[in-house]
Amino acid sequence: MTIYNSIRLLVTLAVSSLLASPVAHAVIAGESGSNFSLSASEGYISVADGGSIYTWGYSLDGSMQLPGPTLIVTEGTPVTVTLSNNLPVAAGNVSIVFMGQEVTASGGVSGALTNEAQNGGSVTYTFTPSKPGTYQYHSGTRSDLQVEMGLYGALVVRPAALPAGCAQAAYNHPGACFDREYLFQTSSIDYQLHVAVEAQSKGPGPIVLTDDAFNSSEYWLLNGRAGPDTMAGNGAELLPHQPYGSLARMHPGEKVLIRLVGSGRENHPFHTHGNHSRVIARDSNILLNGAGNLAGPTLYT
């Protein structure tokens, strides 16, 4: 399974009118710290046509969410993540791989990519982020199936130091300062595959899918929601398993950092209408020229 690259855009806005009323500077919804206890479990997400789709996901409280919690950590600070497997027995083992990180795994059983938690068991991962950026984490066990089922999330690594005179920055570089930031995670759902997995989820397992089980997607998600539910705020009561909204707000003249992560089997185009933007990093690598200035492409839609 291909996990698509993350891209970060720094957008300088030119908006014709002010918002009706001031709003607080946006912060990414997520969990800050250095020690996290996640569980993998089953549940259902809602889609705007009235449907309910069987899904797997990571969470902090045992109640499945899509995508998994956004983990916000700091460059150079050791991180520990303990994963418990609360999936149905038929799902088998589960794990997490943290893209771009040197990870040590302990407990669980050895798997193809990392140590895995057996049903009812746990595994612990430790790593120290060496550079800031926007990363993805996802299951390293039967990734073609488990990522499609919802076992993915985002990892945001903040810089240990900021440029002089800069209150917020994606990197310790004056060109990476921003006033507001938003995280957008794209994914899609193959509905018939989710139905097929649900039908086997109560059995003894393992879940067996035919060669033609993966078809085209029927739903395309932004932060785990299908439009127009994307417009609802964070923690919307009617979307208990999809806590992250996608509505971006800003004032004229502000610099907005967009952290964009692609999850799943399909590429998703992304652009901001009527605004000038610059790509400042790809795969969490800041794009600089030989003189140390931003060298990523500028965009306008």
C-alpha positions in Angstrom: 0.0 0.0 0.0 1.3 3.4 -0.9 1.2 6.1 1.8 1.3 9.4 0.1 3.7 12.3 1.0 2.9 15.1 3.4 3.2 18.7 2.1 3.2 21.9 4.0 2.0 25.2 2.5 2.6 28.7 3.9 -0.2 30.9 2.6 -0.2 34.7 2.6 -3.8 35.7 2.3 -5.3 38.5 0.3 -8.9 38.6 1.4 -11.3 41.3 0.3 -13.2 41.7 3.5 -12.8 41.1 7.3 -14.7 38.4 9.1 -17.8 39.6 10.8 -16.3 39.2 14.2 -12.8 38.4 15.5 -11.9 34.8 16.3 -9.1 33.4 18.4 -6.0 32.3 16.6 -6.5 28.7 15.4 -4.6 25.9 17.0 -4.5 22.4 15.7 -6.9 20.1 17.6 -4.8 17.3 19.1 -3.0 15.9 22.1 0.3 17.6 23.2 2.8 15.9 25.4 5.4 13.1 25.3 3.6 10.1 26.7 0.5 8.7 24.9 -1.7 5.6 25.5 -3.6 4.7 22.4 -6.0 1.9 21.7 -7.2 0.4 18.4 -10.9 -0.5 18.4 -13.9 -0.8 16.2 -16.9 1.6 15.7 -18.9 3.5 13.1 -18.5 6.8 11.4 -21.3 8.9 9.9 -21.5 10.2 6.4 -23.7 13.1 5.2 -26.1 10.9 3.1 -27.3 9.4 6.4 -25.1 6.3 6.2 -23.1 4.7 8.9 -19.8 2.9 8.0 -18.0 0.2 10.0 -14.5 1.5 10.8 -11.4 0.8 12.9 -9.4 3.6 14.5 -6.9 4.7 17.1 -8.1 6.7 20.2 -7.0 7.8 23.6 -10.2 6.8 25.5 -11.0 3.5 23.9 -13.8 5.0 21.7 -12.7 4.7 18.1 -12.0 7.9 16.2 -11.2 8.8 12.6 -8.5 9.8 12.0 -6.5 8.8 15.1 -5.5 11.5 17.6 -3.2 14.1 16.3 0.0 13.8 18.4 1.8 17.1 19.0 5.4 16.7 20.3 8.6 18.7 20.4 11.9 18.2 18.5 14.5 16.5 20.7 12.0 15.4 23.4 11.7 11.6 23.8 8.2 10.3 23.0 6.6 7.1 24.3 3.4 5.6 22.7 1.7 2.5 24.2 -0.8 0.8 21.9 -3.5 -1.6 23.2 -5.3 -3.9 20.8 -9.1 -3.8 21.4 -10.0 -4.8 17.9 -12.2 -7.8 17.4 -10.4 -11.2 17.5 -10.9 -11.6 13.8 -8.8 -8.5 13.0 -5.7 -10.1 14.4 -2.6 -8.2 15.5 -2.2 -4.4 15.2 0.7 -2.0 15.3 1.9 1.5 14.6 4.8 2.7 12.3 5.8 6.4 12.8 7.0 7.7 9.4 10.4 9.5 9.5 11.2 8.4 13.1 13.9 6.0 14.5 11.6 3.9 16.7 12.4 1.3 19.4 9.6 -1.2 20.0 9.1 -3.3 23.1 6.6 -5.9 24.1 4.1 -7.5 21.8 5.2 -9.9 19.1 7.5 -9.4 16.1 5.8 -8.4 12.9 6.8 -7.6 9.3 7.5 -3.9 10.0 7.6 -3.5 13.8 6.4 -5.2 17.0 2.6 -5.9 17.1 0.0 -6.0 19.8 -2.0 -9.2 19.9 -5.7 -9.1 20.6 -6.1 -7.9 24.2 -2.3 -7.2 24.5 -0.1 -4.1 24.1 3.1 -2.9 22.6 5.2 0.3 23.4 7.1 2.5 20.9 9.7 5.1 21.9 11.5 7.6 19.7 13.1 11.1 19.8 12.0 13.4 17.0 15.2 14.7 15.4 13.6 17.4 13.2 10.3 19.4 13.2 7.6 18.7 10.6 4.3 17.1 9.8 4.4 13.3 9.7 2.0 10.4 9.5 1.5 7.3 11.7 -0.4 4.2 10.6 -0.7 0.5 11.2 2.2 -1.6 10.0 0.2 -4.8 10.2 -1.7 -5.8 7.0 -1.4 -2.1 6.0 -3.5 -2.6 2.8 -6.4 -3.6 5.0 -5.9 -1.8 8.3 -5.1 1.6 6.9 -8.1 1.4 4.6 -10.2 0.5 7.7 -9.0 3.7 9.5 -5.9 3.0 11.4 -3.9 6.2 10.7 -3.3 9.6 12.2 -0.9 12.6 12.1 2.2 13.5 14.2 3.2 17.1 14.4 6.8 17.9 15.6 7.3 21.4 16.7 10.8 23.0 16.6 12.7 23.2 19.8 13.7 26.8 19.1 11.9 29.6 17.2 13.4 32.3 15.0 14.0 35.7 16.7 10.8 37.8 16.9 8.6 34.8 15.8 5.8 33.6 18.1 5.0 30.5 16.1 7.0 28.7 13.4 7.0 25.4 11.6 10.8 25.4 11.6 13.5 27.5 13.2 13.6 29.7 10.1 12.2 33.2 9.7 10.4 32.1 6.5 8.4 29.5 8.4 6.7 31.9 10.9 2.9 31.9 10.8 -0.1 33.5 12.5 -2.5 30.5 12.2 -2.2 26.9 11.3 -4.5 24.1 10.1 -4.1 20.4 9.6 -5.9 18.6 6.8 -5.7 14.9 6.5 -7.2 13.4 3.3 -8.4 9.8 2.9 -11.1 7.7 1.2 -13.4 4.8 1.9 -14.1 1.7 -0.2 -17.6 1.1 1.2 -18.0 -2.5 -0.1 -14.7 -3.5 1.5 -15.8 -2.1 4.9 -19.1 -4.1 4.6 -17.1 -7.2 3.8 -14.9 -6.7 6.8 -17.8 -6.0 9.1 -19.5 -9.3 8.0 -16.4 -11.3 9.2 -15.6 -9.2 12.3 -17.6 -11.3 14.7 -16.0 -14.6 13.6 -12.8 -16.3 14.7 -10.7 -14.8 11.9 -8.5 -14.2 10.2 -10.4 -11.8 7.9 -10.0 -13.1 4.4 -10.6 -10.8 1.4 -10.6 -11.9 -2.3 -8.2 -10.5 -4.8 -10.9 -8.2 -6.2 -12.0 -6.9 -2.7 -10.4 -3.5 -3.2 -12.5 -1.5 -5.6 -12.9 2.3 -6.2 -13.8 4.5 -3.3 -17.3 5.9 -2.7 -16.4 8.4 0.0 -13.6 11.0 0.1 -12.8 12.4 3.6 -11.1 15.5 5.0 -10.1 15.0 8.6 -12.3 11.9 8.7 -15.4 13.6 7.5 -17.3 13.7 4.2 -18.7 17.1 3.2 -20.6 19.0 4.3 -19.8 17.6 7.8 -16.4 19.1 7.2 -17.8 22.5 8.0 -18.9 21.5 11.5 -16.6 22.5 14.4 -14.2 20.4 16.3 -15.9 18.0 18.7 -19.3 18.3 17.0 -21.9 16.4 19.1 -23.4 14.6 16.1 -20.0 13.2 15.0 -18.7 11.6 18.2 -16.1 9.4 16.3 -15.0 12.2 13.9 -13.7 14.9 16.2 -11.8 17.1 13.8 -13.4 19.8 11.6 -11.9 21.4 8.5 -13.3 24.9 8.5 -10.4 27.4 8.2 -10.8 31.0 9.3 -8.3 33.9 9.1 -8.0 37.6 8.8 -6.5 39.6 5.8 -2.7 39.9 6.0 -2.2 36.9 8.2 0.1 34.1 7.3 -1.6 30.7 7.5 0.3 27.4 7.7 -1.4 24.5 6.1 -0.2 21.0 7.2 -1.5 18.5 4.6 -1.2 14.8 5.1 -2.4 12.2 2.6 -3.6 8.8 3.9 -4.9 5.9 2.0 -4.6 4.5 -1.5 -5.6 7.6 -3.6 -4.0 10.9 -4.4 -6.0 14.0 -3.4 -5.4 17.4 -5.0 -5.5 20.3 -2.7 -5.4 24.1 -3.3 -6.6 27.4 -1.8 -8.9 29.4 -4.1 -7.8 32.9 -4.8 -4.7 33.0 -2.6 -1.0 33.1 -3.2 0.8 30.3 -1.4 4.3 28.8 -1.2 5.3 25.2 -0.5 7.8 25.5 2.3 8.5 21.8 2.9 7.9 18.3 1.5 8.1 15.1 3.6 8.9 17.4 6.5 12.1 18.7 4.8 12.1 22.5 4.6 13.0 23.6 1.1 15.9 26.0 1.1 18.4 27.2 -1.6 22.1 27.5 -1.1 21.7 30.9 0.5 19.4 29.5 3.1 16.2 31.2 1.7 12.9 29.5 1.0 13.1 27.7 -2.4 9.8 25.9 -2.6 7.4 26.7 -5.5 4.9 29.5 -5.3 1.3 28.7 -6.2 -1.8 30.6 -7.1 -5.3 29.3 -7.9 
